[in-house]
Amino acid sequence: SQSQGPDTYDWRKDVIHSYEFLTAGSRIDFKYYGTYWTTEGQIDWEGQSFKIYQLVPGGSDNSTDELSLIIEESTLSSLEVYKNSSVDIANSTIENSESSGITINASSANIELSHTYVRGHQEDGININVESGALILNNTVVVENGDNGLETNGSDVNLHYVTIANNSGFGLEATSNGPSLIHNSIISNNEGYYSANNLLLEYNYVGNYPQFQEGSYQLELYSPAVDSAMPWHTDQHMPYGIGGLRADKGAYGGPNNAGWGGTLAPDGAPEISSVTDSPQDQGSVVGLSFDASAFDNTLIPQNVTHYAFWRHYDPTGTSISTLDEGSWELLGDMPSQSFNGYAYQASTLGNTNTFGTFNSCYTIVAHTDEEETYWYSNVMCGESEDNLAPNEPELEGMVLETGDIQIMWTSPFEEDYAYTEITSDAGFTSDISGDTLSVDATVELGGTYTYTAIHFDVNGNASDPSSLTLETAAGSDEIILHAGWNLISTDRIPSDANVASVFGGLSEGNLQYVTGFNSGVQFYDPNGLAFLNSLGDLNNGYGYWVKVFADDVLNVQGVQLSEGYLPPLNEGWNLVGHTYDSGVAPEVVFEDLYSNGDLIYVTGFDQGVQVYDPNGLPFLNTLTEMRNGFGYWVKSAVATEGGVLAPTVGDDVTSIANPRYAVLNGTSNLEAFAGEYVNVINARGNTVSRLEILPGGYLMTGAVYEDELGIYGLRPGDALRFSFHGSIVEMEGESFKGEMEHVKLNLAFTELEASLTVFPNPITTTSNISYTLLEKGDVLVELLDIQGRVLAILDRGACTEGIQIIEFNAGDLAAGTYAIRLTVDGVEVSSERVVKTK
């Protein structure tokens, strides 16, 4: 009942001094912890403001008594509490008072607000003055107040998903006993952002352009605060949360934004629909069929980018049904494609067979680009069965330098493969597991041996047998050389493969050059400087160009290669040998390439070019048989996504009979630039080759190739032009011929400029930035974005002349295109575009 004095109420001898409580129909739940007894109840009031000074149990005051106050779905003008208390306010509005919206003045108080507006007060939005306690705000808006948004003294502060904006004082002014934590919040357009001791900030927007919707503190879709909160948080409800899956900053985002209303965001978990045995295999594989995540859609931000597949490890093969029961190991992943359903071939730990049932259990995780945002599927188990024997072995063999025979085979792909049995017609036998070769040391030189191999799986299933015959005949390979260029190969494994040793038996001084080719030219000049030679040893199965002054005979000592041996072929041109004793047609030597349509050309040279074109008219081919002792150019194509890089109709065979190139090396006046490179350029200014500068100014051996279009190489007759640090030198009296000519250089560069290079480029994590100064100066090296804005200063200060190298750590740099600019004495002298990959 009402006692004397305005708005004073008695309830069981407890006195609550107040005036103008709540709006009509509002209700406060409270609980009072008295010294002598405890009581609780509810108060309905039709006023606007609620002020509590003290509670007097039994007619006497006691400062240890506490009040627990809960306010929900209410509209107040202000709330003032001068009593030790616990105050919870949810889904309410406190607005437009002539003082502060919430005032707490006590020795101890804990205050928590959620989904509440505090706005339009002439003083602070919230003012807390206590000796101990905590102020916790979740999904709350504190705006448009006449002084500070929040002012606290003595209270710890913890703000999650809070919007503090357009206050005339600080957004937050806090003096606390413990740390003040602000996470995933917006602090904008206050007179000052914050003033606090021991402040910890994470994933907040602090600035003046948060892009609120007009007349509201909800965000526009293009706001920088959209989808930028803690990456492992998601918006629980939409559309108060907007954009993609990742939580928005501010009061309307995060995993607890359901308090504002909206529609529940869909679950992103994929759903495994079946786990079935993969048919016609060796077991140990099942097929997982699953429905896509609801966020497997490239049209939405932060969509699911890939799926990871996990298997429960249990050697007993017992089924499980929940994630918590499992011990999980990662099997692999696949990119998302916006399909409704997917399938994945997953390995099992064991097979179901006559000995019993064995279950393997799986779950699938749908991932986004945000490392902490993902969803688990259900758990489902299934069985695999072994129903095929291993495939027939793919045998290869060779005679080793020791004279022993080595038998090799491709590693079987079957998961249940156990071992391989090798036998010979001479009584050799060997069972091999964990390896893919076997050596027969019982053979004798000059003998012929046939080997048979059979694969077995763990269940004893045997493959079809595969056989191979090898000869251990020893001796030497005699190769006739004519004056000039010769394209040769040997069917021997030289006992010493060093070029000088192999050709040491030629007439003294008769050898002029040896060149090889394996994804680029390799060069040996017996009369030149040894450190300029890029060809050191001969490799088995390759062909070589040899130039001699006069006719000669080359004898190569060593064990014979396996007949038909070929080295691995690269896409494009290859220079290979011929190890058959007799002549064999190109389409037989390269049977696999020919049958797949991947053989483009084979060319030879025996005092003139010979050409085999598998796609041309047969009677036009001048190379019909490949012979022992000769080398051959082979151009192969690689199947690419259903197509073959085949020659086009109208190709001029004579113009592409083999790669045409020139070999370059020599000296320069660049002694001070060892470790840098001289560029060989064509008429378009394109770099077509690079020559490394060695100590003493020597230029390391390199090659320049013919390109009829003059884009990526030179055309016959083109001048030889070189560039370094802005200086260009053109050789007089020399031009590119493409006839494997050796051009000896003596280059003198003048008017050099400062330069900048970045390697490697593109960059994954780190790169080296090197720049060269021709004289000392003040240097500034800057990192720019694509719009020319300076992102970082990488180097600054006075530098001496010469090469400077700095390490650039780009690990935290976002993927994209940037530029690095070199400025010397205030003048930009060089820049280079760089690409940062993921």
N, C-alpha and C positions, 0 to 999 in steps of 0.2 A: 504494500500500500504506500501511497505517497506521503512523505513526512514534510515537515516545514522546510522552507527554502526551495528555490526553483529547481525542479527536475531532480529531486533527491529521492532515492528508493530504498526501502528496507526489505530484506528478504532473509528470514530466519536469523535476525539480528546481525546480518552482514550489511554493511552500508556501502553502496556504490554511489559516489557523488558524480553526477553527469548532467549534461544538458543537451537537448536536441539530439536524440540518439540516431536512429536510422530512418531511411525512407519507408514510406507506408508499405506494409507487407513483408519487410525484411526481418530476418531472424538472426540472433547471435546465440551460438552454443557456448557455454562457458563451464569451467570446472574450477572450484576453489579449493586449494590445499591449505587448510587452517592449522593453527597450532594444536587445537584441541579436537577438531573434527574436520571432515572433508564433505563437501556437498557439490552438486552439479545441477544444471537446469538449462532453461532457455529464456530468452528475453525477446519479446516482439515490441517494436517501437516504430512510430511514424515520423520521427524527426529526421535530422540530417547529420548532426555531429555526435560523436561518442567520446566522452572524456572520463577516464578512471583515475581518481587520486589515490584512494586507499580502500582496503577491505578491513573491516574491524570485527574480528571474531570475538564473540562474548563481550563486546563492549570495550576491548582493549586492543591497541595496535601492536603488531609484531612484525618486524621487517623481514623475517625469514619466510613469511607466508608468500605463496605464489598464486598467480592467476593464469589459467589456461583459457585462451580466448580464440574462438574459431568464427571467422566471418566468411560466408559464401553467398555468391549471387546477390550482392548488395551494392547499393549506391550510397556513398557517404560524401559529406563535404570534407570532413577531417576526422582523424583518430588521434587521441592523445592518451598516453598511458604513463602514469607516474608510480608504477608498482612493479616489483619483480614479476616477470610474466613470460609466457610463451604464447606468441600471437601467430596464427595461421590465417592468411587471407587468400581466397581463391575466387576466380571468375567474378571479380567485383570492379567497381570504378570509384576512385576517390578523387574528387575534382572541385576546383573553383572555390577554395577557402581563402580567407583573408590572412591566413598564417601559413604554416607548413601543412602538407597533406597528412603526413604521419609523423607524430612526435613521440619519442620514447625517451623517458628520463628516469632512470632507476639504477640500482647497483648492478643488476643482472637482468638480461632479457635476450630471448631468442626469437627472431622475427623471420617468417618465411612468406613470400608472396609468389603466386603463380597465376598466369593468365589474367592479369589485373592491369588496369590503367591508373597511373598517378599523374595528374596533369592539371595545369591551369591554376596553380596556387601562387599567392603573392610572395611567399617566401620559398623555402626549400620544398622539393617534392617529398623527400624523406629525410628526417633529422633524428639521429640516434646519438644519445649521450649516456654511456654506461661504463661500468668498470670492467665488465666481462660479458661475453655473449657472442651471438653471430647474426648477421643479416644475410639471408639467402633469397635470391630472386631467380625465378625460372619463368621464361616466356612472359616477361612483364615489360610494359611500356612506361617510361618515366620521361615526360616531355612538357615543354612550354611552361616551366615554372619560373618564378621571378628571381630566384637565386640559384643555388646549386641543385642539380638533379638529385644527388644523394650526398649527404654530409653525415659522416659517422665519426665518433670519438670513442675508442675503446672496444669497438665491436669488430670482430673478424668479418670480412666481406667475401661472399662467394656468388658470382653472377654467371648464369648460364643462359644463353639465348635471350639477351635483354637488349632493348632499344632505348638509348638515352640520347635525346636530341632536343635542340632548340630551347635549352635552358639558358637563363641570363648569366649564371655563374658557371662553375666547373660542372662537367658531367658527373664526376666523382671527386669528392674531397674527403680523404679518409686518413685517420690516425688510428692504427689498430695494433693490438698486442701480437697478433699473428700475421701471416701473409694475406694479402688481398688478391683473390683469384678472379680473373675475368676471362671467360671462354666464349667463343662463338657469338660475340655480341657486336652491336653497332654503337659507336660513340661519335656523334656528328653534330656540327653546327652549334656547339655550346660556346660560351665565352672562353672557356678553357677545357681541354679534353679531360685531364685528370691530374690530381695532386694527391699522392699517396706514398706512404713508406712501405717497403717490402711488397712491391706490386709484381704479380706474375700474370703475363698476358699470353694467350694462345689463340690463334685463328680468329682474330677480331678485325672488324673494319673500323679504322679511326681516320676520319677525313670529312670533307664537307660535301661530297657528292655521292651519297648512297643511293640516289634515284628512288625515292619513295613515290608511290602512287599519289596522284593529286587528292588532297583532302583526307589522306590516310597515311599510316605508317607501315602499310604493307609495301612490298618491293615490286618495282617494275621488273619484267623478265630480263631486261638488259642490265640490271643492277650488278655492280661488281661483288655484291654480297650474296648473290644467288649461286648456289652449288659451290660454296667455298668454305663451309665450316669444316670441322674435323672430318677427314675423309672416311673414317669408319662409321660416321653417323649418317643416317638417312632421315628424310622427312617422313613422319608417320602418317600424316594425312595431307591430302591435296584438296583444293588448290591453295590453302594457306601456305603450304610449301609449294614452290613453283620450280620450273626448270626440270632438271633431271633427278636422279636418285639421291645424289649427295645432298646433305642437309644445307639449308640456307642459314646465313647468319641473321641474328636479330630475333625479335620476340616471336615471329611467325614461323620459324624454322625448327628443325631438330626432331629427335625421336619422341618428344613429349608435346608436340604442337597439336595433338588431338583436342586439347582443352579449348581451342578456338572453334572446333567443328571441322567440317570438310569430309572428304571421302577417304576411306582407308586405302593406302597405297597397296598395289598388288604384291603378292609374294613372288620373289624372283627365283624360287627353288625349281630346278629341273626335276622331272619325274621319270625314274627308270620303270619301263613297262615290261621288259623281259630280259632274261639272261639265258641264252641258248648256245648249245655246242656248235662250233663252226664246222660245216660238213667237209668231207674229203680232205682231212689234214692229219697231222701226226698227233693230234690232241694238244693239250696245254693252251688252248685258245677258245674263248667264248665270244659271242657277239652280244654287246650291250645295246639295246634299243631304248631310247629315252625321248621324252617330250621336252621341247626347248623351254628355256626360262621366259617368263613374261617380258623380260627386258632384253631379249635377243632381237633387237631392232635398231638398225643403224640410223633411223630417223630421230631417235630420242637422244638427249645428251647422256653421257656416262653410261652407255649401254653395255650389255654383256659382250666382252671381246673374245673370250675363249673359255673352254671347259677343261678342267683337270680331272683325271681319272685315278681313283684310289682303290687299293685292294687291301682287305683285311688279311694280316699274316697269321695263319694258323696251320701248322704242319699236320694237324689231325683231320682237317677238312670238315669241321663241324659248322653248321649254319648259325648265323646270328641275325638279328632283326633291327638293332638300333645302333646308332653311332657310338654310344657309350660302351657298348660291348666289344668294340673293335680295337685292333692295333694296326694302324693304317700306314701303308707305304704308297708312294706316288709312282704311277705307271707311265703317265704321259699326258699330253694335252692336245687339243685341236682348236683352231680358230672358229669363232661363230660366223655364220653365214646368213642369218635371219631366216633359217629354215624352221618349219613347225616341228620337225622331228629329226633325230640323228641316230647313227649307229657307230659303234667303235669296237674294234677287235682287241680284246683284252687278254693278257696272259693269265693262266691259272697257276696254282701251286702244285697241283697234282691232277691225275686223271681218274675218272671212274672206270673200273675194269672188273675182271672176274674176281679180284681180291676184295672188292668192296666199293662203296660210294664215297666220293670225295667232292665236297662243296667248296667253291671259292666265292667270296662275298665282296660286293663293290658298293661304292658311293661315288657321286659325281658332284663337283663343286663348280658353280658358275661364277666366273670372275669378271670384274670390270677393270678399267685402267687404274682405278683407285685401289691400291694394294689392300686396304682394309675393308673394302666393300665386296662381299661375295655371299653366296647362298649354297647350302647343302641340299642334296637330293635325299630321297629315301634310301634305305639299304635293301639290296636284293642279292640273292645267291643263286648259283647255277653250277652245272657240271660240264666238263670237257671229256672227250673220248678220243683215244688213239685209233684211227681207222685207216692209216696209210703207212707203207714202208718208206724209208728214205729214198730220195732220188739217186739216180746213177751218178757215180763220182765223175767229176770233170778233171781228168788227169793231165798233167804236164810233167816234163822231166828234163834233166840236163846232166851233162857230165861235168863234174867239178874239177878244179885244177889239180886236185889230188889223184884224179883218175877214178874216184868213186862215182856212183850214180845216185842222184837225188831225185826222188819221186815227190811231186807236189800235187795238191788238189785244192779246189775252192772249198772254203769252210762251209759245211752243210748248214742250211738255214733252219732245218727242223729243230724245234725246241727239245725233242726227246732223243736226238742223236746221241749215241753212246761211244762208238769207236769205229775205226776203219781197219780192215784186214788187208794186208799187202802180201802177195806171193809172186814168185818168179818161176820161169820154166827151168831155172838152174837150182831150185830148192830153197831160195831165200824166202823167209816168212817173217811178218812183223804185225803186231796189233798195236795201233796207235790211238790214244785218246788224249784230248787236250792239245793237240797240235795238228798241223796240216802238211807235214812232210815226213819222209822216211829216207834214210841214207843206206844204200847197199854197199858195204865196204868189201864184199866178197868177190866183186867183179874183177876181171883181168883186162888189160889193154888189148884192143883188137877184137873184143868179143861182142856178140849181139845178144840182147836180153829182152825178153817179153815179160812185162809186169801186169798183174791183174789186181784190181782194187774193188772191195765191196764194203758199203756202209751198213752198220747195224744200229738199230735204236734200242732203247732201254727194255723193250718188250721182246727183243730178239728178231724183229722183222728185218729181213735182208733186202738190200737194194739189188738191182740188176748189176752184173759185173761190168767193169770198164777196163780196157787193156791198152798198153803203150809199149812200143818197141824202141830201144835205144842201142846205139853202137858206141863202143869205147875206143875206136881207132884213134891212135895218136899220130902226130906228124906235124907238118907245117903247111901253111897256105901260101902258094906262090901267086903273086899278082903282077901282071905286066903293066908298066907305066910308060906312057908316051910323052914326049916333050910337050909342055903346055899343061893344060888342066885335064885331070882324070877324076871321074866319079867312081869311087871304089867302096868295097866293104870286105870284111873277112869273116869266115865261118869259124874262127878260132877265138878262144879266150886267152888273150896274150898273157904269158907268164909275168910280164911287166908291162902294164897298160900305159905307162908314161909315153907321151908323143915322141919325145926325143929318143927313147929306147926303142919303140916300135919302128921308127924310120931311121934308126942308127946304122942299119946295114946298107943303105943306099950309097951310091958313089959320093965321095967327099965333096961337099959344096953343091951337090946337085939339087937338094930340096930347097924350094923357094917359099911355098906357103902350104899350110893345111887349115881348112876351115870345116867346122861342123855346124849343125843346125838342130836345136831342140827348143822351140818357142823363142828362138832368137839365134843370131849368128855367134859362133865361137871361133876364135882366130889364134893361129900359131905362126910366128915368124922366127925361124931359127937364127936369122941374122940380125934381129932387132933386139930391143931391150926386153929382158925376160919378164919384168914386172908389167909390161904392156900386153902380154899374152893372156887371153881369156880361156884358151883350150889347154888343159893340163893332161888329162887321161882320155883314152878312147873308151867308149862305153859299148858293151856287148849289143850286137844287133843293129847298130846305127851305121849309116853311110857317111863318107867324108870326101870332100873335094881336096885333091892333092895336085899341086903345081910343081913341076920339075923342069929344069933347064934342058935336059936331054933324056932320051929313052933310058929306062932302068927297070930293075926287077925288085919287088918288095917281097920278102919272106917273113911271115908272121908265125912264130913258134907258140904252140899251146894246145890245150885240149879242145876237141871239136865241139862246137855248139850243137844243140839238138836240131835236127833237120826241121826247117820251117819255123824256127824261133823268130819271134817278132817282139820288139820292145813295145811298151804302151804308146798308143798314138794320140796326139793332141788334135783338137778340132783345127782344121786348116791344113797348112803344109807341114810335112814331116820328111826327114831325110833318113831312110832306113836301108839296111843291108839285105842280102839274099843268101840264105844259108842252105838252100837245097843244093845237092850235088849236081843235078841236071837242070835243064831249062824248064820253067813252069810258066804257064800263062798267068797274067796279072789277076784275072778273075778267079783263078784257083788259089793263088797265094792269099788274096784278100777276099776269100769266099764269103765271110760273114758280112763285111762291108758291102760287097757286091749284091748279095741277096737282099739286104735291107735297103738298098738304094742309097747307101751312104758313101760309096766310092765315087769321087768326082774325077780325078785324074791320076795317072801314074806316068812319070817321065823318066827317061834314062839319058845317059850320055856316053857315047863311044865314038870319039872323033866327030861328034855331031849329035844333035838332040833327037831323041826318039819319044814318041807320044802315044799313050793309050787313053782313049776317051770312051768310057763305057756307055755314054749317052749319045755318042755320035754314030756315023756310018762306019761299020767295021772295016771296010776296005780302005778307009782313010787312016787307020791306025798304023803307025810305023814301029810301035813297040808291041810285039806279039808274044815275046818270050823273055822272062827275067832270068839272068844267068849268074852263076856263082862268081864272086870276086868283084861284082859291080854294085854300086849304090844306086838308089832310086828315090826320086821325089814322089811322095804320095800325098794327095790332097783328099782329106776325109771330111764328111759332114756329120753332124750330130742331130738325131731326131729331137725335135722340140715341139711338144704339145700337139702331136698329131701330124706335124709336117717335117719335111726333110730339107735341109739347106742344100738343094741341088743346083747345078749350073743352069743358067737361063739359056733359052734358045738364042743362037746368034753369037755365043761366046767365041772369040778368036783363039783357038787352041795355041797357035804359035806365039801369041802375046802373053799367055799365062802358063807357058810350059813349065816354069818353075819360078820360085821367088828370085827377083833380080835385086841386087844390092851392091853396095860398096862398103869397104872396111876403112875406118878412119882412126888414126892415132898420131901422136907427135908431141910437139912442144908449144909453149906459149910464154908470154911475159907476165903470167898471173901467179908468180911464185908466192905472193902474199895471200892467195885465196885458196889454198889447199883445202879440200873437203867440199868446195862448192862445185857447180856444174856450168859448163858452156853449152848453150842451146844451139842445135843445128836447126835452121829455119828455112822454109820454102818461100816462094814468091808471094804467097798470101800472108806471110808473117807467122804461120803456124809452126810450132815446135814439132819437129819430126824425129829428133833424137837428142840425147844428152850425153856429154862426155865429162866424166869426173876429172876434176883438177887434182893431180897428185902432187906430193912435195917436189919442189924444184920447178913447178909449172908444167910438168908433163901432163898430157891429156890421155886418159885411159881409153883403151880400144872400145869402139862402138860401131854400129852399123846403121846405114841409111838405106831404106827400101824404096823400090819404085812404086809409084801410085799414079796411074794415067790421068786421074782427075787433078792431081797436084794439091790434094787437100791434106792427106795424112802422110805423104811421102814426097819424093821428087820425081820429075819426069826426065827421061834421057835428054841431056843437053842443058838441064837447069844448072845455074851457078851454085857453087857451094858457099853458103852464107852462114855466119856464126854470130851469135849475140851474147853479150855478157854485161850486166849492169848498164843497160842502155846504149852500149857501144856495139856497132855492127861491123864485122870484117867480112869482105868477100875475097875469095882466093882468085888470083889472076892466073889465067892460063889453065885452069882446072874446071871441069864440069862433071856432072854425074852421068855415068854410062850404064851402071847396073850390070856390069860384067865381072862382078866379084873383084874389082880392082882394089888395090891397097893404096890409099891416098895418105901420104905422110905430111903432117901439118906442121906449120911454124907460124903461129898466129900472134899478132901484136895488136892489142886493144888500147884505144886512147879515149879520153874524155869519159871516164867511167863515172857512174852515178851511184848514190847510195841505193841499197836494195833491201827488200824484205821478203822472206819466204816462211811458209808454215808447213810443217810436216810432222805426222801424217795429216792429210786433209782429204776426205772428211775426218772429223774427230769423234771418238767415242768417249774417252775420259780425259786423257792428257795428250798434249802435242808440244813440239819444240818450235818456238819462234826464233828465227835467226835473222839478224840484220847486219849489214856491213856498212861501215862509215869510211869514207875516203880520207876524212880528217876529223879531228876531235870536234865535238859540239854538244849542245844541250838536246837531249833526246826525250821524246814523249811517245810512248806506245799505248794506244787506246783500243778498247773493244767497243764496236758500234753495233746497234741493231740495224735492221733493214731500212729503217727510216732515217738513219744517220745520227741517231741519238747516242750519246756516250753512255755506255753501261758500266765500264770499269776502266781504270788506269792500270795497265799491266807492267809498265816500266817508266821510270822518270829519273832524270839526272844527267850529269855530265859524263860523257863517254869518250874514250880514246878511239883512234882510228882502228879499223880491223873488224873482225867478226865478233858479234855479241850474240849469245844464245840464252834465252830464258825459257823456263818450263811454264806452260799454260795449262792449268788444271780446270777443265771444263765439266767436271763431274756433276756440278749442280746447275749447269746451264740447260735450259729447255731446248728440245730439238728444234732446229730451224736454221736459217741463213743469217750470217753475221759478217762483219768486216773488221779487219785489224789494220789500223792506220799508223804509219810512222811519220812523225814530225821532227825535223831537225832544225834547231835555232828558229823555231816558230813557223817554219815553212813545211807544208806537207810534201814529202818526197816519194812516198810509196804507200800502197795499200793492197791488201789481198782479201778476196772473199773466202770465207770459210763456211763449212756446213757441219753442224752438230747433229749427230745421229742419236737415236734412243739408246 
